[in-house]
Amino acid sequence: MIRPILISLSIFVLIGTTACQKTEEQTAPAAAVPEQVASVSPADSSDLPLLGEAPIWTLDRLDGTALSSADLTGKVVVIDFWATWCPPCRAEIPGYIAMQDDLRDQDVVIVGISLDEGGPSVVRRFADEWKMNYELVMGSEEVAAAFGGIRAIPTTFLIDRNGQVRHRKEGMMEREDYEPFVRSLL
């Protein structure tokens, strides 16, 4: 009797450490960007499929100024849907900070789209504490839906210089495992 309970508990903990599930009212219906899961790192960009054109969006930064997809034209963009309360999201932040530092000169832009309901002040305090050095904007249901719906966070999209989505992942991935996907598009 104890063994099945321990197995169930272990599975629950494993799932809980890789992604935070969203509630039904937070989840938008699936749309255009299909899911692609890769278990090995790509050697070059030809190893990543074209998943479709990235959605056009405009969202507010934490200071209230706008950031749009048009501002990122010609750059490799990592779009990360996340929240301050999500442990796997938090685990990825140091890797994104380091990646932004290392790849900024190669026109890589990381954009954290916060799904926090507490508003920009909550995210701003968190970002200051964590010394987040990449673009942070407040998400919306419309943008989540445009990306095909967000079932769990973190959910991350990799967009090439031509505005094509090349990779989508749900859940956490260590920097050393994810960065080769980004570098394959440089």
N, C-alpha and C positions, 0 to 999 in steps of 0.2 A: 504494500500500500504506500509506503513512504517513497519507494523508488519512482513510481509514476508522478508523484507530486514534485519530487526533486527535478525530474526531467522536464516537466512542464514549467516549473519555475526557472530553470536554466534557459529554456527557449525564450521565455518572456523577457528575461534580463538581456539576452543576446540581441533580441529585436529592439528592445528599448535603448540599447547603447548605440545603435547604428542609425536610427531615424526616430523622430517624434511624430506620432500620428496626429493628424488634424481631425477636428470634429466635422460631422457631416455638413453643418451650415458654413464651415470655412472652406469646404472643398468645392471647387468649380467643376463643371462637366468637362470631360476630356475633349480636346479640340485637335488642332493641326500638328503639333510636334510629337512624333512618336517616341516611345521610350527605346533607348539603346543601351544595352549593358555589355561592357567589354571586360573580360577577365584578364587580359594581358595588355601591356602598354603598346601603343602604336609605334612603329618605326618612323613613319612619316605621315603626312596628312592624307595620303591616298589610302591609308588603313582605316580612316574614319569615314563612315558613310555620310552622304548628304541627307539630313533629316527634314529639310524644308527651310524655307525662308524664315528668319527670325521676325517675331512680331514687332510692329512699330508701337512705341510707348513713350509717354512722358510722365515722370513722377517727381515729387518734391523731395529735395535733399532735406537734411535735418534742419538747415537754416532757412528753409522755405523757398529757396531758389529752385528752379526746374532743371532736371537732367532728362535728356531724351535719347532715344536710340540714335537719332540723327547726329547727336554730338559725338558719337562713338564710331562713326563711319570710317572704314579703313583700318580699324584696330581689331586685335584679337580680344574678345570680351568673355569674361567669366561672369555669368549671372547666377547669384546664389540667393535663393529664397530661404530665409532663416528667421529666427526669433531669439531674443535675449534669454528666454526661459528654457531653451532647448539644449540639453547636454551635448548631443552630437554636433549641433551647430557650434557651440562654444569650443568643442574639441578641434574643429577645423580652422578657427580664426587665426591661431598663430601661424599655421601654414600659409594662409592667404596673405597675412601681413608680410611674411618673408618672401613669398612669391611676387607680391606687388613691388617690394623693394628690388628684388633681383631682375625682374622683367619689365619694369617701367620704361626703360630706355628702348625696349623693343616693341613699344606700342601695345603692351598688354594692359588692359584695364579690368579690374575686378569691381563688380557692382554688387553690393549686398542689398537685397530687397527685403526690408524688415516687414514681417507680418505681425508684429507686436500690436496689440490693441490699445496699449497705454499711450501711444502717440510719440512724437519726436523727442520729447523731453526724457522719456524713459530710455530710448535708444541712444540719445546724445550722452547721457550719464554713463551708460554702459560702454559706449565707444571710447569715451575719454578715459575711463578706467582701464580698458583693454588696449589703449593706444592704437586703435584701428586706423590705418593709413590709406584705406581705399574708399571709393565712393559708396555712400550709404544713402538710401532713399526709402521712403515709406511706401509700402506696397498697397495695391488695391485689388478688389475682386476682379475688375475688368482685366488688369494685366495678368493676374494669375490664370484667368480663363484663356487669355490670348496665348499663353504658353502651354495650353493643353490641360490646365487644371493642376493643382498642387495637392497631392494626396497625403504627403508626409514632408517633413522638413528635417534636414536640409534637402532641397531639390536644386540641382545645379545644371546649368546649360552652358555649353561651350560654343561660341559663335566665331566663325572665321572672319577674315578681313573683307569678304564679299557679302557679309550679312547672312550667311547660311549656318543653321544650327548643325553642329557636327557631332555632338555628344550630349546625352542627358543622363543624369544619375540621380537616384533617390538614396538618401542615407549618406553617412560619413565615409570619406576616403582620405587616407593619410596623404600628406603632401607628396612624399616620394612616389606614391602610386598614381596620383592625379597629375602632377606637373608634366610628365612625359606627354600626356594628351595635349596640354597647352603648348608645349614646346614643338610638337609635331606640326603646328600651324604657323610657326614663325618663318 
